[in-house]
Amino acid sequence: MKRVLLGLIIASAASGLTACSEVNFAKGVKSERERAAAAAAAENSVCPEPNQPCDHADKKFENWELSFRLPEKIVAYKSYRSAPFYAVILKKQPGGCGELDVDPRVEEERIKIQSEFPSRKVFSENSCPNWSAVDYEFEGRRAGGGGGIVYSDYIAVYAGATDGEARELLGRLQQKYPQAEIKQMTAQYRLILR
């Protein structure tokens, strides 16, 4: 009887150790997944500090672009997207281009507005045909049914990673910029030529 009882206790203990090991292993896998997700998120996170762009060996972000982290090795003709972020579009501009593939009037105004936001990147998108430029995707940018681009020339300010942050910023800006609106965006870059 003692042998049977001792055998049951040993079997029960071994079973418990196996269950604990499986739980710890599952936690380890989850932690590994979480670490991988965090690394991926860090890889494409935006860099909202105006004086600290995330330049890359293959992409120097222009002053009017919101930069984001690119993978160490990037492949030509593949699109790279940032993590989603919120921006407040301050102004829409009439289209126009200059020598630098940017509308000089928009850039002059963007620089002026940037001085109001020392810790938030003010960026612009121009309808200029610049193949190496960052562009931004957001709901309502294009007309429904695959139509043309509705928002092609605008100045925006980085508003944070959450809707709450963006709404707080919008509340502070609406008196000066009554047409301001929040958009959740992703930035996109594609290396065309090396």
Beta strands, then each sheet from edge to edge (+ up, - down):
strand 1: 46-47
strand 2: 67-68
strand 3: 79-81
strand 4: 85-92
strand 5: 122-125
strand 6: 135-138
strand 7: 154-160
strand 8: 181-190
sheet 1: 1+ 2-
sheet 2: 3+ 8- 4+ 7- 5+
sheet 3: 3+ 8- 6+
end
